[in-house]
C-alpha cells in the first residue's frame, strides 16, 4: 500500500453562525468567526490517496489527473468565494472547516474510486496553526 498527496490552495470567506440563534449566542459560541461582515482564510487543501502502484505506469494515480479533479470539482468552485453564499455543496451547512472537509470528501470519493484507488484523507489548513483531517 502506498499513499500519495496533492496540495492545493484557495482563498475563501465565511461566517460561523446559526440563523436560529441570537447574535449574542452566535458571538458567545463562535467569537470573531461570527462577524456579521464575514472573514476569510488562505486555506491549504491536501488530498491523500492510497492503493497499489500500477506496474505499467509506476503510478498509484497520475498527479496531473488528481490536480485536475481537485480543481474542477472543488478549488474552482470555492476559490475567492463565500462558503456560506456562493458554494453549492456547502448550502445549508455551517461553514466550518470540519464540514468543508466532509463535503470535499463526499465530492472527490467517487472520482478517486473510479481510478481504482482509495481516498485516505482530506486535510485542510485554515490557518498555520489550525487544521482538520477527515478519514471518511
N, CA, C and O atoms as a GROMACS GRO file, in nm:
protein
  544
    1UNK      N    1   0.086  -0.119   0.000
    1UNK     CA    2   0.000   0.000   0.000
    1UNK      C    3   0.090   0.124   0.000
    1UNK      O    4   0.185   0.134   0.077
    2UNK      N    5   0.057   0.217  -0.089
    2UNK     CA    6   0.131   0.343  -0.095
    2UNK      C    7   0.032   0.458  -0.084
    2UNK      O    8  -0.084   0.445  -0.122
    3UNK      N    9   0.080   0.569  -0.033
    3UNK     CA   10  -0.002   0.690  -0.015
    3UNK      C   11   0.062   0.801  -0.096
    3UNK      O   12   0.185   0.815  -0.098
    4UNK      N   13  -0.022   0.881  -0.162
    4UNK     CA   14   0.028   0.997  -0.236
    4UNK      C   15  -0.065   1.114  -0.207
    4UNK      O   16  -0.186   1.098  -0.197
    5UNK      N   17  -0.006   1.233  -0.194
    5UNK     CA   18  -0.083   1.352  -0.156
    5UNK      C   19  -0.060   1.463  -0.255
    5UNK      O   20   0.052   1.486  -0.302
    6UNK      N   21  -0.168   1.532  -0.287
    6UNK     CA   22  -0.164   1.652  -0.372
    6UNK      C   23  -0.214   1.770  -0.290
    6UNK      O   24  -0.313   1.758  -0.218
    7UNK      N   25  -0.146   1.882  -0.300
    7UNK     CA   26  -0.182   2.004  -0.227
    7UNK      C   27  -0.241   2.106  -0.323
    7UNK      O   28  -0.197   2.117  -0.437
    8UNK      N   29  -0.341   2.180  -0.275
    8UNK     CA   30  -0.397   2.294  -0.349
    8UNK      C   31  -0.424   2.405  -0.249
    8UNK      O   32  -0.444   2.379  -0.130
    9UNK      N   33  -0.424   2.527  -0.296
    9UNK     CA   34  -0.451   2.642  -0.211
    9UNK      C   35  -0.572   2.717  -0.266
    9UNK      O   36  -0.595   2.720  -0.387
   10UNK      N   37  -0.648   2.778  -0.175
   10UNK     CA   38  -0.759   2.862  -0.216
   10UNK      C   39  -0.788   2.962  -0.106
   10UNK      O   40  -0.752   2.943   0.010
   11UNK      N   41  -0.852   3.070  -0.145
   11UNK     CA   42  -0.894   3.175  -0.052
   11UNK      C   43  -1.045   3.177  -0.050
   11UNK      O   44  -1.111   3.166  -0.153
   12UNK      N   45  -1.100   3.190   0.071
   12UNK     CA   46  -1.247   3.193   0.080
   12UNK      C   47  -1.289   3.267   0.206
   12UNK      O   48  -1.217   3.270   0.306
   13UNK      N   49  -1.406   3.327   0.197
   13UNK     CA   50  -1.467   3.394   0.312
   13UNK      C   51  -1.575   3.302   0.370
   13UNK      O   52  -1.630   3.217   0.301
   14UNK      N   53  -1.603   3.324   0.497
   14UNK     CA   54  -1.714   3.253   0.560
   14UNK      C   55  -1.751   3.322   0.690
   14UNK      O   56  -1.683   3.413   0.737
   15UNK      N   57  -1.859   3.274   0.746
   15UNK     CA   58  -1.904   3.322   0.877
   15UNK      C   59  -1.960   3.201   0.949
   15UNK      O   60  -2.035   3.121   0.892
   16UNK      N   61  -1.924   3.188   1.076
   16UNK     CA   62  -1.982   3.082   1.157
   16UNK      C   63  -2.097   3.141   1.236
   16UNK      O   64  -2.077   3.226   1.324
   17UNK      N   65  -2.215   3.098   1.206
   17UNK     CA   66  -2.333   3.142   1.280
   17UNK      C   67  -2.449   3.052   1.244
   17UNK      O   68  -2.453   2.990   1.138
   18UNK      N   69  -2.543   3.048   1.336
   18UNK     CA   70  -2.667   2.974   1.314
   18UNK      C   71  -2.781   3.074   1.309
   18UNK      O   72  -2.794   3.158   1.398
   19UNK      N   73  -2.863   3.064   1.207
   19UNK     CA   74  -2.974   3.158   1.194
   19UNK      C   75  -3.077   3.142   1.305
   19UNK      O   76  -3.149   3.237   1.337
   20UNK      N   77  -3.084   3.024   1.364
   20UNK     CA   78  -3.181   3.001   1.471
   20UNK      C   79  -3.131   3.047   1.608
   20UNK      O   80  -3.200   3.031   1.708
   21UNK      N   81  -3.009   3.104   1.612
   21UNK     CA   82  -2.954   3.159   1.736
   21UNK      C   83  -2.952   3.311   1.729
   21UNK      O   84  -2.950   3.370   1.621
   22UNK      N   85  -2.954   3.373   1.845
   22UNK     CA   86  -2.942   3.519   1.851
   22UNK      C   87  -2.799   3.559   1.816
   22UNK      O   88  -2.707   3.477   1.819
   23UNK      N   89  -2.781   3.688   1.784
   23UNK     CA   90  -2.645   3.740   1.758
   23UNK      C   91  -2.557   3.720   1.880
   23UNK      O   92  -2.439   3.687   1.867
   24UNK      N   93  -2.613   3.740   1.999
   24UNK     CA   94  -2.535   3.724   2.122
   24UNK      C   95  -2.488   3.580   2.140
   24UNK      O   96  -2.373   3.556   2.177
   25UNK      N   97  -2.576   3.485   2.115
   25UNK     CA   98  -2.537   3.344   2.131
   25UNK      C   99  -2.433   3.306   2.026
   25UNK      O  100  -2.337   3.236   2.057
   26UNK      N  101  -2.452   3.350   1.900
   26UNK     CA  102  -2.352   3.322   1.797
   26UNK      C  103  -2.216   3.378   1.836
   26UNK      O  104  -2.114   3.311   1.821
   27UNK      N  105  -2.215   3.501   1.887
   27UNK     CA  106  -2.087   3.562   1.928
   27UNK      C  107  -2.027   3.486   2.045
   27UNK      O  108  -1.905   3.468   2.050
   28UNK      N  109  -2.110   3.442   2.139
   28UNK     CA  110  -2.060   3.368   2.255
   28UNK      C  111  -1.998   3.234   2.214
   28UNK      O  112  -1.897   3.192   2.269
   29UNK      N  113  -2.060   3.168   2.117
   29UNK     CA  114  -2.012   3.035   2.076
   29UNK      C  115  -1.899   3.046   1.974
   29UNK      O  116  -1.798   2.976   1.986
   30UNK      N  117  -1.914   3.132   1.874
   30UNK     CA  118  -1.820   3.136   1.762
   30UNK      C  119  -1.721   3.253   1.766
   30UNK      O  120  -1.630   3.260   1.684
   31UNK      N  121  -1.738   3.345   1.861
   31UNK     CA  122  -1.646   3.457   1.876
   31UNK      C  123  -1.636   3.542   1.751
   31UNK      O  124  -1.737   3.569   1.685
   32UNK      N  125  -1.513   3.583   1.716
   32UNK     CA  126  -1.490   3.668   1.599
   32UNK      C  127  -1.532   3.601   1.469
   32UNK      O  128  -1.556   3.669   1.369
   33UNK      N  129  -1.541   3.469   1.469
   33UNK     CA  130  -1.580   3.397   1.347
   33UNK      C  131  -1.727   3.419   1.312
   33UNK      O  132  -1.771   3.383   1.203
   34UNK      N  133  -1.803   3.479   1.405
   34UNK     CA  134  -1.943   3.512   1.378
   34UNK      C  135  -1.959   3.657   1.332
   34UNK      O  136  -2.070   3.709   1.330
   35UNK      N  137  -1.850   3.721   1.295
   35UNK     CA  138  -1.854   3.859   1.248
   35UNK      C  139  -1.959   3.874   1.139
   35UNK      O  140  -1.954   3.802   1.039
   36UNK      N  141  -2.056   3.964   1.155
   36UNK     CA  142  -2.163   3.977   1.055
   36UNK      C  143  -2.112   4.018   0.917
   36UNK      O  144  -2.182   3.999   0.818
   37UNK      N  145  -1.991   4.074   0.909
   37UNK     CA  146  -1.934   4.114   0.781
   37UNK      C  147  -1.835   4.013   0.726
   37UNK      O  148  -1.754   4.046   0.639
   38UNK      N  149  -1.840   3.888   0.777
   38UNK     CA  150  -1.759   3.778   0.727
   38UNK      C  151  -1.612   3.791   0.764
   38UNK      O  152  -1.570   3.893   0.820
   39UNK      N  153  -1.536   3.692   0.734
   39UNK     CA  154  -1.390   3.694   0.745
   39UNK      C  155  -1.337   3.588   0.650
   39UNK      O  156  -1.414   3.505   0.601
   40UNK      N  157  -1.208   3.590   0.622
   40UNK     CA  158  -1.154   3.496   0.524
   40UNK      C  159  -1.028   3.426   0.568
   40UNK      O  160  -0.966   3.463   0.668
   41UNK      N  161  -0.993   3.326   0.493
   41UNK     CA  162  -0.873   3.246   0.520
   41UNK      C  163  -0.802   3.215   0.389
   41UNK      O  164  -0.863   3.212   0.282
   42UNK      N  165  -0.673   3.191   0.400
   42UNK     CA  166  -0.592   3.136   0.291
   42UNK      C  167  -0.578   2.987   0.323
   42UNK      O  168  -0.487   2.947   0.395
   43UNK      N  169  -0.667   2.908   0.269
   43UNK     CA  170  -0.673   2.765   0.300
   43UNK      C  171  -0.568   2.687   0.221
   43UNK      O  172  -0.528   2.727   0.112
   44UNK      N  173  -0.526   2.575   0.279
   44UNK     CA  174  -0.445   2.476   0.208
   44UNK      C  175  -0.517   2.343   0.218
   44UNK      O  176  -0.552   2.298   0.327
   45UNK      N  177  -0.540   2.281   0.104
   45UNK     CA  178  -0.610   2.153   0.095
   45UNK      C  179  -0.510   2.045   0.055
   45UNK      O  180  -0.436   2.060  -0.042
   46UNK      N  181  -0.509   1.936   0.130
   46UNK     CA  182  -0.427   1.819   0.100
   46UNK      C  183  -0.520   1.700   0.079
   46UNK      O  184  -0.600   1.667   0.166
   47UNK      N  185  -0.509   1.636  -0.036
   47UNK     CA  186  -0.587   1.517  -0.067
   47UNK      C  187  -0.490   1.400  -0.076
   47UNK      O  188  -0.400   1.398  -0.160
   48UNK      N  189  -0.511   1.301   0.011
   48UNK     CA  190  -0.424   1.184   0.014
   48UNK      C  191  -0.501   1.062  -0.036
   48UNK      O  192  -0.611   1.032   0.011
   49UNK      N  193  -0.441   0.994  -0.132
   49UNK     CA  194  -0.498   0.877  -0.196
   49UNK      C  195  -0.408   0.759  -0.164
   49UNK      O  196  -0.287   0.774  -0.154
   50UNK      N  197  -0.468   0.641  -0.148
   50UNK     CA  198  -0.388   0.522  -0.120
   50UNK      C  199  -0.427   0.409  -0.213
   50UNK      O  200  -0.536   0.407  -0.269
   51UNK      N  201  -0.335   0.315  -0.229
   51UNK     CA  202  -0.362   0.199  -0.312
   51UNK      C  203  -0.232   0.133  -0.354
   51UNK      O  204  -0.127   0.149  -0.291
   52UNK      N  205  -0.242   0.058  -0.462
   52UNK     CA  206  -0.126  -0.015  -0.512
   52UNK      C  207  -0.072   0.055  -0.637
   52UNK      O  208  -0.148   0.113  -0.714
   53UNK      N  209   0.056   0.048  -0.655
   53UNK     CA  210   0.122   0.107  -0.771
   53UNK      C  211   0.090   0.023  -0.895
   53UNK      O  212   0.099  -0.100  -0.892
   54UNK      N  213   0.052   0.090  -1.002
   54UNK     CA  214   0.029   0.024  -1.129
   54UNK      C  215   0.166  -0.012  -1.187
   54UNK      O  216   0.248   0.077  -1.211
   55UNK      N  217   0.194  -0.142  -1.209
   55UNK     CA  218   0.327  -0.180  -1.257
   55UNK      C  219   0.359  -0.127  -1.397
   55UNK      O  220   0.476  -0.114  -1.431
   56UNK      N  221   0.258  -0.096  -1.477
   56UNK     CA  222   0.283  -0.044  -1.611
   56UNK      C  223   0.326   0.102  -1.610
   56UNK      O  224   0.411   0.142  -1.689
   57UNK      N  225   0.267   0.183  -1.519
   57UNK     CA  226   0.296   0.327  -1.517
   57UNK      C  227   0.389   0.368  -1.404
   57UNK      O  228   0.454   0.472  -1.411
   58UNK      N  229   0.396   0.285  -1.300
   58UNK     CA  230   0.473   0.322  -1.182
   58UNK      C  231   0.398   0.420  -1.092
   58UNK      O  232   0.453   0.468  -0.994
   59UNK      N  233   0.272   0.450  -1.126
   59UNK     CA  234   0.189   0.545  -1.051
   59UNK      C  235   0.083   0.472  -0.969
   59UNK      O  236   0.038   0.363  -1.005
   60UNK      N  237   0.046   0.532  -0.859
   60UNK     CA  238  -0.081   0.497  -0.794
   60UNK      C  239  -0.192   0.565  -0.874
   60UNK      O  240  -0.284   0.500  -0.924
   61UNK      N  241  -0.183   0.698  -0.884
   61UNK     CA  242  -0.267   0.778  -0.975
   61UNK      C  243  -0.176   0.884  -1.036
   61UNK      O  244  -0.074   0.921  -0.978
   62UNK      N  245  -0.215   0.931  -1.150
   62UNK     CA  246  -0.142   1.039  -1.216
   62UNK      C  247  -0.170   1.168  -1.138
   62UNK      O  248  -0.286   1.207  -1.124
   63UNK      N  249  -0.067   1.234  -1.088
   63UNK     CA  250  -0.086   1.356  -1.009
   63UNK      C  251  -0.148   1.469  -1.090
   63UNK      O  252  -0.216   1.554  -1.033
   64UNK      N  253  -0.125   1.473  -1.219
   64UNK     CA  254  -0.192   1.573  -1.304
   64UNK      C  255  -0.342   1.549  -1.303
   64UNK      O  256  -0.420   1.644  -1.295
   65UNK      N  257  -0.384   1.424  -1.312
   65UNK     CA  258  -0.525   1.388  -1.304
   65UNK      C  259  -0.583   1.427  -1.169
   65UNK      O  260  -0.692   1.483  -1.162
   66UNK      N  261  -0.511   1.397  -1.060
   66UNK     CA  262  -0.559   1.431  -0.926
   66UNK      C  263  -0.573   1.583  -0.912
   66UNK      O  264  -0.672   1.631  -0.857
   67UNK      N  265  -0.475   1.657  -0.962
   67UNK     CA  266  -0.484   1.804  -0.960
   67UNK      C  267  -0.607   1.851  -1.036
   67UNK      O  268  -0.679   1.939  -0.989
   68UNK      N  269  -0.631   1.793  -1.151
   68UNK     CA  270  -0.745   1.834  -1.232
   68UNK      C  271  -0.878   1.807  -1.162
   68UNK      O  272  -0.965   1.894  -1.163
   69UNK      N  273  -0.896   1.689  -1.102
   69UNK     CA  274  -1.024   1.664  -1.037
   69UNK      C  275  -1.041   1.749  -0.912
   69UNK      O  276  -1.152   1.788  -0.878
   70UNK      N  277  -0.932   1.778  -0.843
   70UNK     CA  278  -0.940   1.868  -0.727
   70UNK      C  279  -0.982   2.008  -0.773
   70UNK      O  280  -1.067   2.071  -0.710
   71UNK      N  281  -0.923   2.055  -0.882
   71UNK     CA  282  -0.956   2.189  -0.932
   71UNK      C  283  -1.098   2.195  -0.987
   71UNK      O  284  -1.174   2.286  -0.952
   72UNK      N  285  -1.134   2.102  -1.072
   72UNK     CA  286  -1.266   2.105  -1.136
   72UNK      C  287  -1.379   2.093  -1.035
   72UNK      O  288  -1.477   2.167  -1.041
   73UNK      N  289  -1.365   2.000  -0.943
   73UNK     CA  290  -1.476   1.967  -0.854
   73UNK      C  291  -1.476   2.042  -0.721
   73UNK      O  292  -1.577   2.046  -0.652
   74UNK      N  293  -1.361   2.103  -0.686
   74UNK     CA  294  -1.353   2.171  -0.556
   74UNK      C  295  -1.296   2.312  -0.569
   74UNK      O  296  -1.369   2.410  -0.550
   75UNK      N  297  -1.169   2.325  -0.601
   75UNK     CA  298  -1.100   2.453  -0.592
   75UNK      C  299  -1.164   2.559  -0.680
   75UNK      O  300  -1.183   2.672  -0.636
   76UNK      N  301  -1.197   2.526  -0.804
   76UNK     CA  302  -1.259   2.624  -0.893
   76UNK      C  303  -1.394   2.672  -0.841
   76UNK      O  304  -1.438   2.782  -0.875
   77UNK      N  305  -1.460   2.592  -0.758
   77UNK     CA  306  -1.591   2.628  -0.704
   77UNK      C  307  -1.582   2.710  -0.575
   77UNK      O  308  -1.679   2.775  -0.537
   78UNK      N  309  -1.467   2.705  -0.508
   78UNK     CA  310  -1.459   2.774  -0.378
   78UNK      C  311  -1.355   2.885  -0.370
   78UNK      O  312  -1.362   2.969  -0.280
   79UNK      N  313  -1.260   2.887  -0.463
   79UNK     CA  314  -1.155   2.988  -0.457
   79UNK      C  315  -1.214   3.128  -0.478
   79UNK      O  316  -1.285   3.153  -0.575
   80UNK      N  317  -1.182   3.217  -0.386
   80UNK     CA  318  -1.230   3.355  -0.386
   80UNK      C  319  -1.384   3.364  -0.381
   80UNK      O  320  -1.445   3.452  -0.441
   81UNK      N  321  -1.443   3.270  -0.308
   81UNK     CA  322  -1.587   3.267  -0.292
   81UNK      C  323  -1.622   3.281  -0.144
   81UNK      O  324  -1.536   3.275  -0.056
   82UNK      N  325  -1.750   3.299  -0.120
   82UNK     CA  326  -1.804   3.300   0.015
   82UNK      C  327  -1.865   3.161   0.038
   82UNK      O  328  -1.960   3.124  -0.030
   83UNK      N  329  -1.809   3.085   0.132
   83UNK     CA  330  -1.855   2.948   0.154
   83UNK      C  331  -2.002   2.942   0.194
   83UNK      O  332  -2.071   2.846   0.162
   84UNK      N  333  -2.050   3.044   0.264
   84UNK     CA  334  -2.189   3.046   0.307
   84UNK      C  335  -2.286   3.078   0.193
   84UNK      O  336  -2.398   3.027   0.191
   85UNK      N  337  -2.243   3.161   0.099
   85UNK     CA  338  -2.336   3.214  -0.001
   85UNK      C  339  -2.316   3.160  -0.142
   85UNK      O  340  -2.412   3.149  -0.218
   86UNK      N  341  -2.192   3.127  -0.179
   86UNK     CA  342  -2.160   3.101  -0.319
   86UNK      C  343  -2.135   2.955  -0.355
   86UNK      O  344  -2.131   2.921  -0.474
   87UNK      N  345  -2.119   2.870  -0.257
   87UNK     CA  346  -2.072   2.734  -0.283
   87UNK      C  347  -2.186   2.634  -0.271
   87UNK      O  348  -2.240   2.612  -0.162
   88UNK      N  349  -2.224   2.575  -0.385
   88UNK     CA  350  -2.341   2.487  -0.386
   88UNK      C  351  -2.330   2.370  -0.289
   88UNK      O  352  -2.428   2.335  -0.224
   89UNK      N  353  -2.213   2.310  -0.278
   89UNK     CA  354  -2.202   2.193  -0.191
   89UNK      C  355  -2.192   2.227  -0.042
   89UNK      O  356  -2.186   2.137   0.041
   90UNK      N  357  -2.192   2.356  -0.009
   90UNK     CA  358  -2.198   2.398   0.131
   90UNK      C  359  -2.334   2.455   0.169
   90UNK      O  360  -2.355   2.496   0.283
   91UNK      N  361  -2.426   2.458   0.075
   91UNK     CA  362  -2.560   2.513   0.100
   91UNK      C  363  -2.627   2.439   0.216
   91UNK      O  364  -2.632   2.316   0.218
   92UNK      N  365  -2.678   2.515   0.311
   92UNK     CA  366  -2.749   2.458   0.425
   92UNK      C  367  -2.660   2.401   0.533
   92UNK      O  368  -2.710   2.342   0.629
   93UNK      N  369  -2.528   2.417   0.519
   93UNK     CA  370  -2.434   2.364   0.618
   93UNK      C  371  -2.364   2.479   0.688
   93UNK      O  372  -2.336   2.582   0.627
   94UNK      N  373  -2.335   2.462   0.815
   94UNK     CA  374  -2.250   2.557   0.886
   94UNK      C  375  -2.112   2.551   0.820
   94UNK      O  376  -2.057   2.442   0.802
   95UNK      N  377  -2.057   2.665   0.783
   95UNK     CA  378  -1.935   2.670   0.702
   95UNK      C  379  -1.808   2.655   0.786
   95UNK      O  380  -1.715   2.735   0.775
   96UNK      N  381  -1.806   2.552   0.872
   96UNK     CA  382  -1.686   2.522   0.949
   96UNK      C  383  -1.587   2.446   0.861
   96UNK      O  384  -1.625   2.390   0.758
   97UNK      N  385  -1.462   2.445   0.901
   97UNK     CA  386  -1.362   2.370   0.826
   97UNK      C  387  -1.391   2.221   0.834
   97UNK      O  388  -1.363   2.147   0.739
   98UNK      N  389  -1.447   2.176   0.946
   98UNK     CA  390  -1.485   2.036   0.960
   98UNK      C  391  -1.588   1.998   0.853
   98UNK      O  392  -1.572   1.896   0.785
   99UNK      N  393  -1.693   2.078   0.840
   99UNK     CA  394  -1.797   2.048   0.742
   99UNK      C  395  -1.745   2.062   0.599
   99UNK      O  396  -1.788   1.989   0.510
  100UNK      N  397  -1.653   2.154   0.577
  100UNK     CA  398  -1.592   2.169   0.445
  100UNK      C  399  -1.512   2.043   0.409
  100UNK      O  400  -1.521   1.996   0.296
  101UNK      N  401  -1.437   1.990   0.502
  101UNK     CA  402  -1.359   1.869   0.477
  101UNK      C  403  -1.449   1.751   0.442
  101UNK      O  404  -1.419   1.675   0.349
  102UNK      N  405  -1.559   1.735   0.514
  102UNK     CA  406  -1.653   1.627   0.486
  102UNK      C  407  -1.715   1.644   0.348
  102UNK      O  408  -1.727   1.547   0.273
  103UNK      N  409  -1.754   1.766   0.314
  103UNK     CA  410  -1.814   1.793   0.183
  103UNK      C  411  -1.715   1.763   0.070
  103UNK      O  412  -1.753   1.705  -0.031
  104UNK      N  413  -1.590   1.801   0.087
  104UNK     CA  414  -1.489   1.774  -0.016
  104UNK      C  415  -1.468   1.624  -0.030
  104UNK      O  416  -1.455   1.573  -0.141
  105UNK      N  417  -1.464   1.552   0.082
  105UNK     CA  418  -1.453   1.405   0.077
  105UNK      C  419  -1.565   1.348  -0.010
  105UNK      O  420  -1.540   1.269  -0.101
  106UNK      N  421  -1.688   1.389   0.021
  106UNK     CA  422  -1.804   1.335  -0.050
  106UNK      C  423  -1.798   1.363  -0.200
  106UNK      O  424  -1.844   1.281  -0.280
  107UNK      N  425  -1.743   1.478  -0.237
  107UNK     CA  426  -1.732   1.514  -0.379
  107UNK      C  427  -1.624   1.432  -0.449
  107UNK      O  428  -1.645   1.384  -0.560
  108UNK      N  429  -1.509   1.416  -0.385
  108UNK     CA  430  -1.395   1.352  -0.451
  108UNK      C  431  -1.400   1.199  -0.447
  108UNK      O  432  -1.343   1.134  -0.534
  109UNK      N  433  -1.467   1.142  -0.348
  109UNK     CA  434  -1.466   0.997  -0.329
  109UNK      C  435  -1.501   0.919  -0.456
  109UNK      O  436  -1.425   0.829  -0.493
  110UNK      N  437  -1.611   0.948  -0.524
  110UNK     CA  438  -1.642   0.866  -0.642
  110UNK      C  439  -1.539   0.879  -0.754
  110UNK      O  440  -1.518   0.783  -0.829
  111UNK      N  441  -1.476   0.993  -0.766
  111UNK     CA  442  -1.375   1.012  -0.870
  111UNK      C  443  -1.250   0.931  -0.839
  111UNK      O  444  -1.190   0.870  -0.928
  112UNK      N  445  -1.210   0.929  -0.713
  112UNK     CA  446  -1.091   0.853  -0.671
  112UNK      C  447  -1.118   0.703  -0.688
  112UNK      O  448  -1.034   0.630  -0.740
  113UNK      N  449  -1.236   0.659  -0.644
  113UNK     CA  450  -1.270   0.517  -0.656
  113UNK      C  451  -1.277   0.473  -0.801
  113UNK      O  452  -1.242   0.359  -0.833
  114UNK      N  453  -1.322   0.560  -0.890
  114UNK     CA  454  -1.327   0.527  -1.032
  114UNK      C  455  -1.189   0.506  -1.092
  114UNK      O  456  -1.174   0.442  -1.196
  115UNK      N  457  -1.087   0.560  -1.026
  115UNK     CA  458  -0.948   0.544  -1.071
  115UNK      C  459  -0.880   0.426  -1.002
  115UNK      O  460  -0.757   0.414  -1.006
  116UNK      N  461  -0.959   0.338  -0.941
  116UNK     CA  462  -0.907   0.218  -0.874
  116UNK      C  463  -0.812   0.252  -0.761
  116UNK      O  464  -0.712   0.183  -0.739
  117UNK      N  465  -0.843   0.359  -0.688
  117UNK     CA  466  -0.766   0.398  -0.571
  117UNK      C  467  -0.864   0.423  -0.458
  117UNK      O  468  -0.986   0.418  -0.477
  118UNK      N  469  -0.812   0.450  -0.340
  118UNK     CA  470  -0.896   0.479  -0.224
  118UNK      C  471  -0.860   0.617  -0.171
  118UNK      O  472  -0.743   0.654  -0.164
  119UNK      N  473  -0.963   0.692  -0.135
  119UNK     CA  474  -0.940   0.821  -0.071
  119UNK      C  475  -0.904   0.794   0.074
  119UNK      O  476  -0.981   0.731   0.147
  120UNK      N  477  -0.788   0.841   0.116
  120UNK     CA  478  -0.740   0.815   0.252
  120UNK      C  479  -0.772   0.930   0.346
  120UNK      O  480  -0.820   0.908   0.457
  121UNK      N  481  -0.744   1.055   0.302
  121UNK     CA  482  -0.758   1.168   0.394
  121UNK      C  483  -0.779   1.298   0.318
  121UNK      O  484  -0.721   1.322   0.212
  122UNK      N  485  -0.864   1.381   0.376
  122UNK     CA  486  -0.875   1.522   0.336
  122UNK      C  487  -0.822   1.601   0.453
  122UNK      O  488  -0.872   1.590   0.565
  123UNK      N  489  -0.720   1.683   0.428
  123UNK     CA  490  -0.664   1.770   0.532
  123UNK      C  491  -0.678   1.912   0.483
  123UNK      O  492  -0.640   1.943   0.370
  124UNK      N  493  -0.732   1.999   0.568
  124UNK     CA  494  -0.747   2.140   0.532
  124UNK      C  495  -0.687   2.225   0.643
  124UNK      O  496  -0.729   2.219   0.758
  125UNK      N  497  -0.587   2.304   0.605
  125UNK     CA  498  -0.533   2.405   0.696
  125UNK      C  499  -0.616   2.531   0.677
  125UNK      O  500  -0.625   2.586   0.567
  126UNK      N  501  -0.677   2.577   0.786
  126UNK     CA  502  -0.749   2.703   0.786
  126UNK      C  503  -0.654   2.818   0.817
  126UNK      O  504  -0.663   2.926   0.758
  127UNK      N  505  -0.563   2.794   0.909
  127UNK     CA  506  -0.455   2.885   0.943
  127UNK      C  507  -0.330   2.802   0.960
  127UNK      O  508  -0.336   2.679   0.952
  128UNK      N  509  -0.217   2.866   0.981
  128UNK     CA  510  -0.094   2.788   1.001
  128UNK      C  511  -0.100   2.706   1.131
  128UNK      O  512  -0.024   2.610   1.147
  129UNK      N  513  -0.189   2.743   1.222
  129UNK     CA  514  -0.200   2.673   1.350
  129UNK      C  515  -0.319   2.578   1.360
  129UNK      O  516  -0.323   2.496   1.452
  130UNK      N  517  -0.414   2.588   1.269
  130UNK     CA  518  -0.538   2.509   1.280
  130UNK      C  519  -0.564   2.432   1.151
  130UNK      O  520  -0.564   2.488   1.042
  131UNK      N  521  -0.584   2.303   1.167
  131UNK     CA  522  -0.621   2.222   1.052
  131UNK      C  523  -0.714   2.109   1.093
  131UNK      O  524  -0.723   2.073   1.210
  132UNK      N  525  -0.784   2.055   0.994
  132UNK     CA  526  -0.878   1.945   1.011
  132UNK      C  527  -0.832   1.830   0.924
  132UNK      O  528  -0.787   1.852   0.811
  133UNK      N  529  -0.841   1.709   0.974
  133UNK     CA  530  -0.819   1.589   0.895
  133UNK      C  531  -0.946   1.506   0.899
  133UNK      O  532  -1.006   1.487   1.005
  134UNK      N  533  -0.986   1.456   0.783
  134UNK     CA  534  -1.107   1.371   0.775
  134UNK      C  535  -1.070   1.244   0.700
  134UNK      O  536  -1.012   1.248   0.592
  135UNK      N  537  -1.105   1.130   0.760
  135UNK     CA  538  -1.070   1.000   0.703
  135UNK      C  539  -1.194   0.922   0.658
  135UNK      O  540  -1.187   0.801   0.638
  136UNK      N  541  -1.305   0.990   0.641
  136UNK     CA  542  -1.424   0.925   0.588
  136UNK      C  543  -1.503   0.847   0.689
  136UNK      O  544  -1.606   0.788   0.654
   0.00000   0.00000   0.00000
